[in-house]
Amino acid sequence: MVLTRLLLTLLLMSAFTLPAEARELTVFAASSLTEPLRELARNYESGHTGTKVLLNFAGSQTLASQIEQGAPADLFISANQPVMERLVKQNLVETPRPLLTNQLVLAVRRDLRPIATTLEDLARPGLLLTIGDREVPVGRYTRQLLTGLATDPNCGPDLVARIEGNVVSEESQVKAILTKLLLGEADAGFVYRSDLMSPAANGLTTIPLPQQHLPRISYPLARVRDGKRQSGAFVDYLLSEPARQIFTRYGLQLENLR
C-alpha cells in the first residue's frame, strides 16, 4: 500500500511538471515582424504565467524550408502567400488566415550626396542599390513593382533597366537590406514600411513610389500540423485590439480585427 501511494505521488508530481513544457510555444515568423512580435510575445507572457513564446525569425523561404525539414514549430507567419501555399500543398500547415498587411518602400540614406528624391535619381551612375533575392517575398514584391514601372509611360523600360544596373547585392531577408543601408554599404534599397519605424532607421528617408504599381503585401498565419493546440490562445491575442495598436505603431495593419 505504501509503495502504491508513493507511485501515485510520483505520477502526480510528474503530471504537474508537464504543463510548463507544454505551454512553450514556437513561432516561426518573417524577419520583418521581428520588433512587433518580440514586444507582443513579452506582453503575452506577462499575462500568461508559465507560458514561453519562442520566436524564430528569418526569410519566409528559409522558414518554410525548415518546416519542410521537420523543424518543430507551432505557428508560421509568412511575408507572402505563395510560400504559405507551398506548405499547404504538402499538408504541413492547417488552413492559413490573413493576419497583416504592409507596404513596399524605397529607402535611401539621408546623408547621400547628391541627395536622391526621385526614381530617376535611383538610376544615376554610381548609386549602390540593394534588393531582395527573387526567392524571398521582398525580392518578389520589388520585381513586381519594377515590372509595373517598366510599363508606365512616366518611367518606362529604359529607366528600369538603368535602375536594375545599379543593383550591387540581392539579400535573403529584408533585415539584411536594412543593415547594408544603415552601415553605408548601400545608398538605397527596397524594404517594408515597418522596417523604417525603429529609431535605428532615423538615418533613412524614402522616395515616393507610384501607388498604382505597389504590390499588395499580406502576411498569412497558419498553425503547423502537429503543433500545440494552445497556440490558439496566442492567435486570439494577435487578433486583439491591444495587438492591433502595437502592430500599427510598427507600420503594420491588422487584417482581421475582431
C-alpha positions in Angstrom: 0.0 0.0 0.0 2.8 2.4 0.9 4.6 1.6 -2.4 1.3 2.2 -4.3 0.8 5.6 -2.6 4.4 6.5 -3.4 4.0 5.6 -7.1 0.8 7.7 -7.3 2.5 10.6 -5.6 5.4 10.5 -8.1 2.9 10.3 -11.1 1.0 13.3 -9.8 4.2 15.3 -9.3 5.3 14.5 -12.9 1.9 15.4 -14.2 2.3 18.8 -12.6 5.6 19.4 -14.3 4.3 18.7 -17.8 2.3 21.9 -18.4 5.4 24.1 -18.1 6.9 22.4 -21.1 3.6 22.0 -23.0 3.0 25.8 -22.7 6.1 26.6 -24.6 5.0 27.9 -28.0 7.3 28.2 -31.0 6.5 30.8 -33.6 8.3 31.0 -37.0 7.9 34.5 -38.5 9.2 36.6 -41.3 12.1 38.8 -40.2 10.2 42.0 -41.0 8.0 41.2 -38.0 10.9 41.0 -35.5 10.2 44.1 -33.4 6.4 43.9 -33.1 6.4 40.2 -32.3 9.1 40.5 -29.7 7.0 43.1 -27.9 3.8 41.1 -28.3 5.5 38.0 -27.0 6.7 39.8 -23.9 3.2 41.2 -23.3 1.6 37.8 -23.8 4.0 36.0 -21.4 3.4 38.6 -18.7 -0.3 37.9 -18.9 0.0 34.1 -19.1 2.2 32.9 -16.3 4.2 29.7 -17.2 3.9 30.3 -21.0 7.1 31.0 -23.0 6.9 32.2 -26.6 9.9 31.2 -28.6 10.4 33.3 -31.8 12.4 32.2 -34.8 12.9 34.9 -37.4 14.3 34.5 -40.9 13.3 35.0 -44.5 9.9 33.3 -45.2 11.5 31.0 -47.8 14.1 29.8 -45.2 11.5 29.3 -42.5 9.3 27.2 -44.9 12.3 25.0 -45.7 13.0 24.5 -42.0 9.4 23.3 -41.5 9.7 21.0 -44.5 12.8 19.5 -42.9 10.9 18.8 -39.7 11.9 21.7 -37.5 9.5 21.9 -34.5 7.1 24.9 -34.8 3.5 25.7 -33.7 2.7 28.8 -35.8 4.1 30.1 -39.0 3.7 33.7 -40.2 4.9 34.2 -43.8 5.5 37.5 -45.6 3.7 36.3 -48.6 1.0 33.8 -49.7 3.0 31.6 -52.2 5.4 30.4 -49.5 2.5 29.5 -47.3 0.7 27.8 -50.1 3.7 25.6 -50.7 3.3 24.2 -47.1 -0.4 23.9 -47.5 0.0 21.7 -50.6 2.3 19.4 -48.5 -0.2 19.3 -45.7 2.4 20.7 -43.3 0.2 23.6 -42.1 -3.5 24.0 -41.4 -5.7 26.4 -43.4 -4.0 29.8 -43.2 -5.7 33.1 -42.5 -4.7 36.7 -43.4 -3.1 38.4 -40.5 -1.3 41.6 -41.5 -0.7 44.0 -44.4 2.5 46.0 -45.1 3.8 48.3 -47.8 6.9 48.3 -50.0 9.0 51.4 -49.7 12.2 52.7 -51.4 14.6 53.8 -48.6 17.6 56.0 -49.2 20.3 57.3 -46.9 19.6 60.9 -45.6 23.4 61.7 -45.9 23.6 60.6 -49.5 25.2 63.3 -51.7 23.9 64.3 -54.1 20.6 63.6 -52.4 18.1 61.2 -54.1 14.5 62.3 -54.2 13.0 60.7 -57.3 13.1 57.4 -59.2 15.3 59.0 -61.8 17.9 59.6 -59.1 17.9 55.8 -58.4 19.2 55.3 -62.0 22.2 57.7 -61.8 25.6 56.1 -62.3 27.4 55.0 -59.2 24.4 54.7 -57.0 24.5 51.5 -54.9 21.2 49.7 -54.8 20.4 46.6 -52.7 17.2 44.5 -53.2 15.8 41.2 -52.0 16.7 37.9 -53.7 14.0 36.8 -56.1 13.2 33.7 -54.0 12.2 35.8 -50.9 9.0 37.9 -50.6 10.6 41.3 -50.5 12.5 40.4 -53.7 9.4 39.2 -55.4 7.5 42.3 -54.5 10.3 44.5 -55.7 10.3 42.8 -59.1 6.6 43.2 -59.3 7.0 46.9 -58.8 9.8 47.2 -61.3 7.7 45.3 -63.9 4.9 47.7 -63.4 7.2 50.7 -63.6 8.6 49.4 -66.9 5.1 49.6 -68.4 4.4 53.1 -67.0 4.8 55.9 -69.6 6.2 58.1 -66.8 9.1 55.6 -66.2 9.5 53.1 -69.0 11.8 50.1 -69.6 14.9 52.2 -70.1 14.7 53.8 -66.7 14.0 50.5 -65.0 17.0 48.9 -66.8 19.3 51.6 -65.5 17.9 51.2 -62.0 18.5 47.4 -62.2 22.0 48.1 -63.4 22.8 49.7 -60.1 21.9 46.6 -58.0 25.0 45.6 -56.1 23.5 42.9 -53.9 20.5 40.7 -53.5 19.7 39.7 -49.9 17.9 36.7 -48.5 15.9 38.7 -46.0 14.8 42.3 -45.7 16.7 42.9 -42.4 20.0 42.4 -44.4 18.9 45.1 -46.8 18.3 47.5 -43.9 21.6 46.6 -42.3 23.5 47.5 -45.5 21.8 50.9 -45.7 22.5 51.7 -42.0 26.2 50.7 -42.4 26.6 52.8 -45.5 27.3 49.7 -47.7 24.3 50.7 -49.9 22.7 54.0 -50.9 19.2 52.8 -51.5 17.1 49.7 -51.0 13.6 48.3 -51.2 12.3 47.4 -47.8 9.0 47.4 -45.9 7.3 50.4 -44.3 7.5 48.6 -41.0 11.3 48.4 -41.2 11.5 52.2 -41.1 9.6 52.6 -37.8 12.5 51.8 -35.5 14.8 54.6 -34.1 17.7 52.9 -35.9 16.2 53.9 -39.2 16.2 57.6 -38.5 19.1 58.0 -40.9 16.9 56.9 -43.8 14.3 58.6 -45.8 12.0 57.4 -48.7 11.5 58.2 -52.3 7.8 58.2 -53.3 6.6 55.2 -55.4 3.6 55.3 -57.7 0.7 53.9 -55.7 -0.8 52.1 -58.7 2.2 49.8 -59.0 2.6 48.9 -55.4 2.1 45.2 -54.8 -0.4 44.1 -52.1 1.6 42.7 -49.2 -0.2 40.3 -47.0 1.1 38.2 -44.1 -0.8 34.9 -43.7 -0.7 32.9 -40.4 -1.2 29.2 -40.0 -0.9 26.5 -37.4 1.8 24.0 -38.2 0.4 20.4 -38.3 1.1 18.5 -35.1 1.8 21.8 -33.3 0.5 22.6 -29.9 -3.2 23.4 -29.7 -2.6 26.0 -27.0 -1.3 28.2 -29.8 -4.9 29.2 -30.5 -4.8 31.5 -27.5 -1.8 33.3 -28.8 -3.5 33.6 -32.2 -6.5 35.2 -30.5 -4.2 37.7 -28.8 -2.6 38.6 -32.2 -6.0 39.5 -33.4 -7.0 41.6 -30.4 -7.3 45.3 -30.1 -4.1 45.7 -27.9 -2.1 43.8 -30.6 -3.6 46.0 -33.3 -2.3 49.0 -31.6 1.2 47.6 -31.3 1.2 46.4 -35.0 0.1 49.9 -36.1 2.9 51.5 -34.1 5.3 49.4 -36.2 3.7 50.3 -39.5 1.6 47.2 -39.9 -2.2 46.8 -40.3 -4.2 44.0 -38.8 -6.5 42.5 -41.4 -9.0 40.7 -39.2 -9.7 42.7 -36.1 -12.4 41.1 -34.1 
